[in-house]
Every structure is written in structure tokens, then in C-alpha cells.
Amino acid sequence: SMLDFCLRNMGIEVLLVTGCNTNGCVFETLVGGKNMGYDFIMASDATAAFTANLQTLAEAWIAQHFALVTTTEEAIQMLSSSKK
């Protein structure tokens, strides 16, 4: 897709990630994006897995290797303060 091209042309380096299947689709998005050099914030309350245990395990793995895991409110505060 043209997503990488568009993001780079806009100077975007940090992405906020939300979505379903935290241990599947969200995880794969983070792996691919990290390989392209992006940094990520993942909103834990805006992602979901099929069970609470899968969500917890996925969040722990993602926090160790791919993204800063926060709540949506914390992410909004961080991104708002970075604009100033």
C-alpha cells in the first residue's frame, strides 16, 4: 500500500495503534511497522483479544518489544503535549 510513502512524506514517525485481535492483527501491524522504522503507542483500552489472558500476554510482549502501552487518555495527553 501507499501508507508508508504517505506517512514518510508527512514526517510521521510515531503511530497510535488500536484494533481487534491484539495478539494477531495488532501485533503483526506493530512488527511490520517496527521493521520500517516507526515508533508506536498502543492504547490498551482500544484493543481487544478473544480472552483477557490473551490480551494481558499480548500487551506484555508488545510493551517489551514493540510499543509503549498506555490507555487512550494517556496517549492523548502524551501526543497533545508533544505538539507544544
C-alpha positions as CSV (number, residue, x, y, z in Angstrom):
1,S,0.0,0.0,0.0
2,M,0.9,3.6,-0.2
3,L,0.7,4.1,3.6
4,D,4.4,4.0,4.3
5,F,5.0,6.5,1.5
6,C,2.3,8.9,2.7
7,L,3.4,8.7,6.4
8,R,7.0,9.4,5.5
9,N,6.1,12.3,3.2
10,M,4.1,13.8,6.1
11,G,7.0,13.4,8.5
12,I,5.1,11.0,10.8
13,E,7.3,8.8,12.9
14,V,5.1,7.8,15.8
15,L,1.8,6.0,15.3
16,L,-1.1,5.3,17.8
17,V,-2.4,1.8,17.4
18,T,-5.8,0.5,18.1
19,G,-7.7,-2.5,16.9
20,C,-9.1,-6.0,17.3
21,N,-7.1,-9.2,17.9
22,T,-4.3,-7.7,19.9
23,N,-2.3,-10.9,19.7
24,G,-2.9,-11.2,15.9
25,C,-3.6,-8.3,13.7
26,V,-2.4,-5.5,16.0
27,F,0.8,-7.5,16.8
28,E,1.5,-8.0,13.1
29,T,1.0,-4.3,12.4
30,L,3.5,-3.4,15.1
31,V,6.1,-5.9,13.8
32,G,5.8,-4.7,10.2
33,G,5.9,-1.0,11.3
34,K,8.9,-1.5,13.6
35,N,10.7,-3.2,10.7
36,M,10.1,0.0,8.7
37,G,11.4,2.2,11.5
38,Y,8.2,3.6,13.1
39,D,7.6,4.0,16.8
40,F,4.3,3.1,18.3
41,I,1.9,3.9,21.2
42,M,-0.7,1.2,21.7
43,A,-3.9,2.1,23.5
44,S,-4.6,-0.9,25.7
45,D,-8.2,0.1,26.2
46,A,-8.8,0.5,22.5
47,T,-7.5,-3.0,21.6
48,A,-9.0,-6.4,22.2
49,A,-8.2,-10.1,22.2
50,F,-10.6,-13.1,22.4
51,T,-9.8,-13.6,26.1
52,A,-8.5,-11.4,28.9
53,N,-5.5,-13.7,29.3
54,L,-4.5,-13.3,25.6
55,Q,-4.9,-9.6,25.9
56,T,-2.6,-9.5,29.0
57,L,0.0,-11.7,27.4
58,A,0.0,-9.7,24.2
59,E,0.3,-6.4,26.0
60,A,3.3,-7.6,28.0
61,W,5.1,-8.9,24.8
62,I,4.2,-5.7,22.9
63,A,5.4,-3.5,25.7
64,Q,8.7,-5.3,25.9
65,H,9.5,-5.3,22.2
66,F,7.3,-3.0,20.0
67,A,5.3,-0.2,21.6
68,L,4.6,2.0,24.6
69,V,1.4,0.5,26.0
70,T,-0.8,3.1,27.6
71,T,-4.5,3.9,28.0
72,T,-6.2,6.1,25.4
73,E,-6.4,9.0,27.7
74,E,-2.6,8.8,28.5
75,A,-1.8,8.5,24.8
76,I,-3.9,11.6,24.0
77,Q,-2.2,13.6,26.8
78,M,1.3,12.5,25.5
79,L,0.5,13.3,21.9
80,S,-1.1,16.7,22.9
81,S,1.9,17.7,25.0
82,S,4.4,16.7,22.2
83,K,2.8,19.3,19.9
84,K,3.7,22.1,22.2
